């Protein structure tokens, strides 16, 4: 791989990632800085330190040019729904080939090898997209489960194939082989939230229920269809018997206009039937004309009621939050963007949220937010109405969660903690709380 090709591929990959995430042009470089800060926490556990760290995983000082190519290594792991058995890595660059491993958050506690819960097949050098990885199937590892048991944060990490056998030996060799790609002395990582999707066997029995109802309705109009057809021929024979028996029709035609009619009929029977012939032709186009007239009239009011109906539908689904990896002094955190269609707040939770501490995990919250989208919200940590803390700032680099909340009681005050979760609950989408996850790296 020559330098020109590598540079071009890297640029194209960067443009692809930027367009997919819809971030401004300057966001890509800032996100790289933040990810390098996040990787520093991981690098401590891996024992990496720039080229020297890379050499300890099978790369000597003579491979300096090869090591420089690792600057292109990158990975994107987005928040996603999963059944717990697989995870999807959106993009991964492995300039020299290798693998992409999935770690759980025990990596942050120093479990560098034990935290690996999934790994891809061998990847050829270059960029790969939509890499599906089976969880709890790692060479050299044993697990007591075969699927994720709860919603949690996961970490994606590209690894080299240092012994060139196209087999992931990082766990088997306790980290001696197939170490991670590094950039500026830090492991290349990205973090994403794996949200367990709800099982969907319930709607299946509901599907056949309307099906028998459909055929029951279908035969009903069928007997109605032949009914008007016999009526049509019944009208046709009516004028035929009227021709041979005009005289007996005279007593039946007691009304005033009918006795005048039979007198001219024997004199000019031939022209009279010709006369009514064009007459029915005349009314034929006349009903067609009014049929065309009402057609555009109902069409006009049809889109008008659809417009107000479509407006409220997307509103409850527009709640969202974007929380990037970032450096902090431990006292504040910044939420990149949050949308609260009905107003509310954005709360910051620590990882005890994953252990079920829904209320106790709140360590920060914004002021009341008006309905709409807000950007660059700075939130003071450890200052939450109704909560008490023993510290005033973060003590270490850690994973945090941003979660938009409603103002259910309309008092413009965050009462979620004070009410023990009864008031001001989170916005939800598809039955799941709307959240985003990011690393808070102490400066």
PyMOL commands that set and color helices and strands:
alter all, ss='L'
color gray80, all
select helices_A, chain A and resi 3-21+27-46+50-55+61-72+105-109+202-244+248-252+256-265+269-313+315-317+351-355
alter helices_A, ss='H'
color red, helices_A
select strands_A, chain A and resi 74-76+80-82+86-94+99-104+116-119+126-134+152-159+182-183+186-187+189-196+320-322+326-328+332-340+345-349+362-365+372-380+398-405+428-429+432-433+435-442
alter strands_A, ss='S'
color yellow, strands_A
deselect
rebuild
show_as cartoon
